[in-house]
Amino acid sequence: MHSKASPGILDRLTGSLQTLTGTYSARGCSVNPEFKAIKTYVNNLADKLTSIQSVNFKIYKERLELQVELEDSKRVLHQWSNLEKELSTGILGIASAIDAIAISQQTNLLNDHSSHLSQPLEEYLNYVDAVKEALARRDAIQFAYENSVDESNKKRQEKEELETLDSNSTGFGFKLWKISNRDRIRRLQQDLPCLDKLVEDNQDKVEIANESIKADLERWNVEKVIEMKGILENVANQHVLFYQDSLKAWETALETLKRGSQENSSSH
């Protein structure tokens, strides 16, 4: 398992985008409920995968310790068998069982541990980070669109108010003010088409971002179920093989102990 002592580029980028979207939210921009639910789901998935990763690391560490203990036990049993000739058959039977269990554990649970579980979990966590970043980018596009709509509405409202004031203002004292007012109206008339084009472009970007991320997530959800099921089934199968080997080893040891006991009884 890789420790995340310092944030990587993807984490920093995601953090920056989330800060950006948070700033927009504070200004009153809406959050799409559909994508808010997706973000909650992705965060929960990341928490669960991190928990599995943590438990997996602890189990792997304990199995490494068990492997050392099995090797030590096998060595002690061989030494014991040299001292207890009458019991050597049974003792060596137990040593053989422990040896078989150690080999099975090394083969089924330790050698391919990284490729079977640790690496796939790490890859999924990296992908979840990428999904978070994509959601944050979509939010930034959404907020940029809403801000452009607000800016366009404000300038349009300002233009209408200035036009109303201009039509209601009469008399010599308003002449200079009306010239300045009409200049402002003219500038707004020039700005509004550009703002409307910006709103239209931003709306297109939002729609493209929404459809893109929905399609990606829909495909990912289907693949995720299949892949995670395959990963966990593979891990389960490896454990089943290990437990079958362990059972067979102890059954063989038991037969050896019975045979040794019968031989000792016959010799006395």
Summary of the structure (lengths in Angstrom):
residues: 268
radius of gyration: 35.7
end to end distance: 57.6
largest distance: 136.7
contacts: 735
relative contact order: 0.12
helix: 92%
strand: 0%
